[in-house]
Amino acid sequence: MSGVDPYAYLQQVSMRMHELVSRSEIETVLDEVEYLFEVIPPELQDTAEELIGLLRARLKHAV
């Protein structure tokens, strides 16, 4: 994920959240956001943490 703008990526994930329905899609995005969480500035971590929680909740109900 080098060269990724964390602001833009987190915004993209939040806008696409409703489109993520399959387990594999959700797991892929969840892995990416969890990785990003480790390398982003602290001021973005709250947003990333919220998205991680939402993705985990969607994963419980995924097909």
C-alpha positions as CSV (number, residue, x, y, z in Angstrom):
1,M,0.0,0.0,0.0
2,S,2.9,2.3,-0.5
3,G,2.0,5.6,-2.0
4,V,-1.5,5.5,-0.7
5,D,-3.0,8.7,0.6
6,P,-4.5,7.6,4.0
7,Y,-7.0,10.4,4.1
8,A,-8.4,9.5,0.6
9,Y,-8.3,5.7,1.3
10,L,-10.2,6.0,4.6
11,Q,-12.8,8.2,2.9
12,Q,-13.1,5.7,0.0
13,V,-13.7,2.9,2.4
14,S,-16.3,4.8,4.3
15,M,-18.1,5.7,1.0
16,R,-18.0,2.0,-0.2
17,M,-18.9,0.4,3.1
18,H,-22.5,-0.4,1.9
19,E,-21.1,-2.1,-1.2
20,L,-19.0,-4.6,0.8
21,V,-21.0,-7.7,1.2
22,S,-18.9,-10.7,0.6
23,R,-16.6,-12.1,3.2
24,S,-13.6,-11.9,1.0
25,E,-14.2,-8.3,0.1
26,I,-14.7,-7.3,3.7
27,E,-11.6,-9.3,4.9
28,T,-9.4,-7.7,2.2
29,V,-10.5,-4.1,3.1
30,L,-10.3,-4.9,6.9
31,D,-6.7,-6.2,6.4
32,E,-5.8,-3.0,4.5
33,V,-7.3,-0.6,7.1
34,E,-5.7,-2.5,10.0
35,Y,-2.3,-2.3,8.2
36,L,-3.0,1.4,7.5
37,F,-3.9,2.0,11.2
38,E,-0.3,0.9,12.2
39,V,1.4,3.5,9.9
40,I,-0.9,6.5,9.9
41,P,-0.6,9.6,12.0
42,P,-2.4,9.5,15.4
43,E,-5.0,12.1,14.2
44,L,-6.3,9.6,11.7
45,Q,-6.3,6.6,14.0
46,D,-9.8,7.3,15.5
47,T,-11.3,7.3,12.0
48,A,-9.5,4.1,11.1
49,E,-10.5,2.5,14.4
50,E,-14.2,3.3,13.7
51,L,-14.0,1.8,10.2
52,I,-12.3,-1.3,11.6
53,G,-15.2,-1.7,14.1
54,L,-17.8,-1.3,11.3
55,L,-16.0,-3.7,9.0
56,R,-15.8,-6.3,11.8
57,A,-19.5,-6.0,12.4
58,R,-20.2,-6.4,8.7
59,L,-17.9,-9.4,8.6
60,K,-20.1,-11.2,11.2
61,H,-23.1,-11.0,8.8
62,A,-21.2,-11.6,5.6
63,V,-22.0,-14.4,3.2
